[in-house]
Amino acid sequence: MALNKADLKADILELLTDMRTRTEISDEEYADRLASAFDNYVKEATINYNYGLIAPNGNVTGQFVGNLE
């Protein structure tokens, strides 16, 4: 699945809106929820591998040829 910037933006806006309604400020909760939003965003990425890496009988070598969606 490709990265979805609109979902990330919506998650961040929801977080900001929710945190503004609080009477108690929690930097820990804010940081945790923001990190979760980015974590979910990155986990949606698709890596398209075309060619370039080899590992005949040892370490993988070469140059990755592909892209990140």
N, CA, C and O atoms as CSV, one atom per row, in Angstrom:
chain,resi,resn,atom,element,x,y,z
A,1,MET,N,N,0.843,-1.167,0.000
A,1,MET,CA,C,0.000,0.000,0.000
A,1,MET,C,C,0.896,1.241,0.000
A,1,MET,O,O,1.924,1.264,0.678
A,2,ALA,N,N,0.523,2.235,-0.732
A,2,ALA,CA,C,1.293,3.468,-0.809
A,2,ALA,C,C,1.068,4.326,0.435
A,2,ALA,O,O,0.066,4.179,1.135
A,3,LEU,N,N,2.016,5.223,0.695
A,3,LEU,CA,C,1.881,6.133,1.817
A,3,LEU,C,C,0.659,7.026,1.627
A,3,LEU,O,O,0.376,7.473,0.516
A,4,ASN,N,N,-0.058,7.281,2.709
A,4,ASN,CA,C,-1.286,8.059,2.632
A,4,ASN,C,C,-1.134,9.322,3.481
A,4,ASN,O,O,-1.387,9.312,4.685
A,5,LYS,N,N,-0.715,10.411,2.827
A,5,LYS,CA,C,-0.467,11.673,3.525
A,5,LYS,C,C,-1.748,12.237,4.123
A,5,LYS,O,O,-1.711,12.848,5.192
A,6,ALA,N,N,-2.872,12.044,3.457
A,6,ALA,CA,C,-4.145,12.568,3.962
A,6,ALA,C,C,-4.519,11.930,5.300
A,6,ALA,O,O,-5.009,12.614,6.199
A,7,ASP,N,N,-4.290,10.627,5.433
A,7,ASP,CA,C,-4.573,9.953,6.710
A,7,ASP,C,C,-3.655,10.454,7.815
A,7,ASP,O,O,-4.099,10.660,8.945
A,8,LEU,N,N,-2.379,10.652,7.500
A,8,LEU,CA,C,-1.440,11.172,8.494
A,8,LEU,C,C,-1.875,12.554,8.951
A,8,LEU,O,O,-1.881,12.847,10.146
A,9,LYS,N,N,-2.235,13.397,8.007
A,9,LYS,CA,C,-2.688,14.751,8.334
A,9,LYS,C,C,-3.919,14.702,9.221
A,9,LYS,O,O,-4.006,15.442,10.201
A,10,ALA,N,N,-4.871,13.840,8.890
A,10,ALA,CA,C,-6.094,13.709,9.688
A,10,ALA,C,C,-5.778,13.239,11.103
A,10,ALA,O,O,-6.364,13.735,12.065
A,11,ASP,N,N,-4.856,12.288,11.238
A,11,ASP,CA,C,-4.464,11.792,12.560
A,11,ASP,C,C,-3.826,12.903,13.393
A,11,ASP,O,O,-4.104,13.026,14.585
A,12,ILE,N,N,-2.971,13.708,12.765
A,12,ILE,CA,C,-2.307,14.799,13.480
A,12,ILE,C,C,-3.321,15.864,13.880
A,12,ILE,O,O,-3.284,16.357,15.008
A,13,LEU,N,N,-4.222,16.222,12.977
A,13,LEU,CA,C,-5.247,17.215,13.305
A,13,LEU,C,C,-6.162,16.728,14.425
A,13,LEU,O,O,-6.536,17.506,15.304
A,14,GLU,N,N,-6.522,15.456,14.399
A,14,GLU,CA,C,-7.339,14.884,15.470
A,14,GLU,C,C,-6.609,14.967,16.805
A,14,GLU,O,O,-7.201,15.321,17.825
A,15,LEU,N,N,-5.327,14.642,16.791
A,15,LEU,CA,C,-4.513,14.711,18.002
A,15,LEU,C,C,-4.456,16.140,18.535
A,15,LEU,O,O,-4.678,16.367,19.724
A,16,LEU,N,N,-4.163,17.096,17.669
A,16,LEU,CA,C,-4.066,18.493,18.101
A,16,LEU,C,C,-5.390,19.001,18.653
A,16,LEU,O,O,-5.421,19.673,19.684
A,17,THR,N,N,-6.472,18.684,17.974
A,17,THR,CA,C,-7.797,19.117,18.424
A,17,THR,C,C,-8.129,18.519,19.786
A,17,THR,O,O,-8.633,19.214,20.669
A,18,ASP,N,N,-7.850,17.251,19.950
A,18,ASP,CA,C,-8.122,16.576,21.221
A,18,ASP,C,C,-7.276,17.164,22.344
A,18,ASP,O,O,-7.781,17.393,23.443
A,19,MET,N,N,-5.998,17.411,22.081
A,19,MET,CA,C,-5.117,17.916,23.124
A,19,MET,C,C,-5.488,19.334,23.546
A,19,MET,O,O,-5.256,19.714,24.694
A,20,ARG,N,N,-6.060,20.123,22.635
A,20,ARG,CA,C,-6.478,21.489,22.981
A,20,ARG,C,C,-7.670,21.524,23.924
A,20,ARG,O,O,-7.882,22.514,24.624
A,21,THR,N,N,-8.449,20.450,23.945
A,21,THR,CA,C,-9.633,20.422,24.801
A,21,THR,C,C,-9.300,19.983,26.226
A,21,THR,O,O,-10.159,20.042,27.106
A,22,ARG,N,N,-8.086,19.552,26.457
A,22,ARG,CA,C,-7.692,19.030,27.764
A,22,ARG,C,C,-7.438,20.152,28.767
A,22,ARG,O,O,-6.972,21.232,28.406
A,23,THR,N,N,-7.747,19.881,30.009
A,23,THR,CA,C,-7.395,20.817,31.073
A,23,THR,C,C,-6.016,20.490,31.637
A,23,THR,O,O,-5.344,21.359,32.193
A,24,GLU,N,N,-5.604,19.246,31.492
A,24,GLU,CA,C,-4.272,18.822,31.922
A,24,GLU,C,C,-3.414,18.565,30.690
A,24,GLU,O,O,-3.817,17.835,29.785
A,25,ILE,N,N,-2.246,19.159,30.661
A,25,ILE,CA,C,-1.328,18.978,29.536
A,25,ILE,C,C,-0.477,17.734,29.792
A,25,ILE,O,O,0.083,17.560,30.874
A,26,SER,N,N,-0.393,16.882,28.786
A,26,SER,CA,C,0.417,15.672,28.907
A,26,SER,C,C,1.354,15.572,27.706
A,26,SER,O,O,0.973,15.089,26.639
A,27,ASP,N,N,2.577,16.036,27.901
A,27,ASP,CA,C,3.573,15.941,26.831
A,27,ASP,C,C,3.837,14.488,26.475
A,27,ASP,O,O,4.068,14.157,25.312
A,28,GLU,N,N,3.802,13.624,27.477
A,28,GLU,CA,C,4.047,12.195,27.256
A,28,GLU,C,C,2.984,11.601,26.328
A,28,GLU,O,O,3.312,10.885,25.382
A,29,GLU,N,N,1.713,11.899,26.601
A,29,GLU,CA,C,0.632,11.378,25.757
A,29,GLU,C,C,0.714,11.955,24.352
A,29,GLU,O,O,0.527,11.235,23.371
A,30,TYR,N,N,0.995,13.259,24.250
A,30,TYR,CA,C,1.106,13.902,22.944
A,30,TYR,C,C,2.212,13.239,22.118
A,30,TYR,O,O,2.005,12.892,20.955
A,31,ALA,N,N,3.381,13.068,22.730
A,31,ALA,CA,C,4.507,12.455,22.024
A,31,ALA,C,C,4.190,11.029,21.610
A,31,ALA,O,O,4.529,10.610,20.503
A,32,ASP,N,N,3.542,10.281,22.492
A,32,ASP,CA,C,3.188,8.892,22.192
A,32,ASP,C,C,2.204,8.811,21.032
A,32,ASP,O,O,2.369,7.989,20.130
A,33,ARG,N,N,1.195,9.651,21.055
A,33,ARG,CA,C,0.184,9.609,19.987
A,33,ARG,C,C,0.738,10.111,18.655
A,33,ARG,O,O,0.377,9.590,17.600
A,34,LEU,N,N,1.610,11.115,18.694
A,34,LEU,CA,C,2.232,11.609,17.461
A,34,LEU,C,C,3.160,10.551,16.879
A,34,LEU,O,O,3.173,10.321,15.669
A,35,ALA,N,N,3.933,9.910,17.746
A,35,ALA,CA,C,4.823,8.837,17.286
A,35,ALA,C,C,4.014,7.696,16.673
A,35,ALA,O,O,4.426,7.113,15.670
A,36,SER,N,N,2.877,7.377,17.265
A,36,SER,CA,C,2.016,6.316,16.719
A,36,SER,C,C,1.477,6.693,15.345
A,36,SER,O,O,1.383,5.844,14.458
A,37,ALA,N,N,1.123,7.959,15.166
A,37,ALA,CA,C,0.619,8.415,13.863
A,37,ALA,C,C,1.694,8.237,12.787
A,37,ALA,O,O,1.406,7.754,11.692
A,38,PHE,N,N,2.931,8.629,13.102
A,38,PHE,CA,C,4.018,8.467,12.140
A,38,PHE,C,C,4.352,6.995,11.924
A,38,PHE,O,O,4.643,6.580,10.802
A,39,ASP,N,N,4.311,6.216,12.985
A,39,ASP,CA,C,4.586,4.789,12.878
A,39,ASP,C,C,3.580,4.120,11.942
A,39,ASP,O,O,3.963,3.334,11.075
A,40,ASN,N,N,2.323,4.426,12.113
A,40,ASN,CA,C,1.280,3.867,11.235
A,40,ASN,C,C,1.479,4.321,9.796
A,40,ASN,O,O,1.293,3.536,8.866
A,41,TYR,N,N,1.857,5.582,9.606
A,41,TYR,CA,C,2.081,6.132,8.271
A,41,TYR,C,C,3.207,5.387,7.559
A,41,TYR,O,O,3.060,4.982,6.406
A,42,VAL,N,N,4.322,5.212,8.246
A,42,VAL,CA,C,5.485,4.559,7.644
A,42,VAL,C,C,5.209,3.086,7.366
A,42,VAL,O,O,5.681,2.548,6.365
A,43,LYS,N,N,4.457,2.436,8.230
A,43,LYS,CA,C,4.163,1.014,8.040
A,43,LYS,C,C,3.268,0.755,6.833
A,43,LYS,O,O,3.154,-0.386,6.385
A,44,GLU,N,N,2.630,1.803,6.297
A,44,GLU,CA,C,1.808,1.655,5.097
A,44,GLU,C,C,2.647,1.659,3.824
A,44,GLU,O,O,2.135,1.367,2.744
A,45,ALA,N,N,3.915,1.982,3.942
A,45,ALA,CA,C,4.770,2.119,2.764
A,45,ALA,C,C,4.931,0.798,2.019
A,45,ALA,O,O,4.909,-0.282,2.608
A,46,THR,N,N,5.091,0.922,0.727
A,46,THR,CA,C,5.374,-0.217,-0.131
A,46,THR,C,C,6.760,-0.017,-0.730
A,46,THR,O,O,7.056,1.037,-1.293
A,47,ILE,N,N,7.596,-1.021,-0.607
A,47,ILE,CA,C,8.929,-0.973,-1.207
A,47,ILE,C,C,8.888,-1.798,-2.481
A,47,ILE,O,O,8.577,-2.989,-2.459
A,48,ASN,N,N,9.204,-1.156,-3.575
A,48,ASN,CA,C,9.255,-1.842,-4.867
A,48,ASN,C,C,10.710,-2.159,-5.189
A,48,ASN,O,O,11.490,-1.266,-5.520
A,49,TYR,N,N,11.066,-3.424,-5.090
A,49,TYR,CA,C,12.434,-3.863,-5.387
A,49,TYR,C,C,12.484,-4.358,-6.821
A,49,TYR,O,O,11.707,-5.228,-7.216
A,50,ASN,N,N,13.392,-3.804,-7.589
A,50,ASN,CA,C,13.534,-4.215,-8.980
A,50,ASN,C,C,14.710,-5.194,-9.153
A,50,ASN,O,O,14.540,-6.302,-9.662
A,51,TYR,N,N,15.880,-4.768,-8.728
A,51,TYR,CA,C,17.064,-5.610,-8.853
A,51,TYR,C,C,18.233,-4.922,-8.145
A,51,TYR,O,O,18.092,-3.803,-7.651
A,52,GLY,N,N,19.373,-5.587,-8.100
A,52,GLY,CA,C,20.588,-4.949,-7.652
A,52,GLY,C,C,21.303,-5.602,-6.494
A,52,GLY,O,O,22.492,-5.341,-6.310
A,53,LEU,N,N,20.662,-6.427,-5.711
A,53,LEU,CA,C,21.313,-7.021,-4.552
A,53,LEU,C,C,21.584,-8.500,-4.794
A,53,LEU,O,O,20.764,-9.218,-5.366
A,54,ILE,N,N,22.752,-8.931,-4.347
A,54,ILE,CA,C,23.096,-10.344,-4.488
A,54,ILE,C,C,23.651,-10.868,-3.169
A,54,ILE,O,O,24.240,-10.122,-2.386
A,55,ALA,N,N,23.456,-12.144,-2.940
A,55,ALA,CA,C,23.988,-12.809,-1.748
A,55,ALA,C,C,24.251,-14.272,-2.079
A,55,ALA,O,O,23.516,-15.154,-1.636
A,56,PRO,N,N,25.291,-14.527,-2.853
A,56,PRO,CA,C,25.529,-15.909,-3.272
A,56,PRO,C,C,25.772,-16.855,-2.099
A,56,PRO,O,O,25.142,-17.910,-2.026
A,57,ASN,N,N,26.662,-16.506,-1.189
A,57,ASN,CA,C,26.934,-17.358,-0.030
A,57,ASN,C,C,27.460,-16.531,1.125
A,57,ASN,O,O,28.363,-16.966,1.840
A,58,GLY,N,N,26.921,-15.373,1.311
A,58,GLY,CA,C,27.442,-14.524,2.377
A,58,GLY,C,C,26.601,-13.267,2.532
A,58,GLY,O,O,25.376,-13.298,2.420
A,59,ASN,N,N,27.284,-12.173,2.790
A,59,ASN,CA,C,26.603,-10.901,2.996
A,59,ASN,C,C,25.943,-10.404,1.717
A,59,ASN,O,O,26.418,-10.662,0.611
A,60,VAL,N,N,24.862,-9.702,1.888
A,60,VAL,CA,C,24.176,-9.089,0.748
A,60,VAL,C,C,25.015,-7.905,0.291
A,60,VAL,O,O,25.427,-7.073,1.099
A,61,THR,N,N,25.263,-7.838,-1.013
A,61,THR,CA,C,26.041,-6.737,-1.575
A,61,THR,C,C,25.314,-6.171,-2.770
A,61,THR,O,O,24.379,-6.780,-3.290
A,62,GLY,N,N,25.748,-5.004,-3.202
A,62,GLY,CA,C,25.163,-4.390,-4.377
A,62,GLY,C,C,24.447,-3.110,-4.023
A,62,GLY,O,O,24.529,-2.620,-2.897
A,63,GLN,N,N,23.751,-2.583,-4.992
A,63,GLN,CA,C,23.011,-1.344,-4.812
A,63,GLN,C,C,21.541,-1.617,-5.071
A,63,GLN,O,O,21.170,-2.162,-6.110
A,64,PHE,N,N,20.715,-1.232,-4.118
A,64,PHE,CA,C,19.265,-1.426,-4.227
A,64,PHE,C,C,18.730,-0.556,-5.356
A,64,PHE,O,O,18.979,0.649,-5.389
A,65,VAL,N,N,18.002,-1.162,-6.272
A,65,VAL,CA,C,17.359,-0.412,-7.340
A,65,VAL,C,C,15.864,-0.629,-7.191
A,65,VAL,O,O,15.348,-1.727,-7.399
A,66,GLY,N,N,15.190,0.436,-6.828
A,66,GLY,CA,C,13.754,0.367,-6.596
A,66,GLY,C,C,13.268,1.704,-6.088
A,66,GLY,O,O,13.936,2.721,-6.273
A,67,ASN,N,N,12.111,1.714,-5.450
A,67,ASN,CA,C,11.586,2.948,-4.905
A,67,ASN,C,C,10.635,2.682,-3.752
A,67,ASN,O,O,10.210,1.550,-3.523
A,68,LEU,N,N,10.314,3.731,-3.042
A,68,LEU,CA,C,9.398,3.667,-1.906
A,68,LEU,C,C,8.139,4.423,-2.264
A,68,LEU,O,O,8.202,5.587,-2.659
A,69,GLU,N,N,6.996,3.775,-2.131
A,69,GLU,CA,C,5.716,4.444,-2.410
A,69,GLU,C,C,5.090,4.870,-1.114
A,69,GLU,O,O,4.006,5.453,-1.115
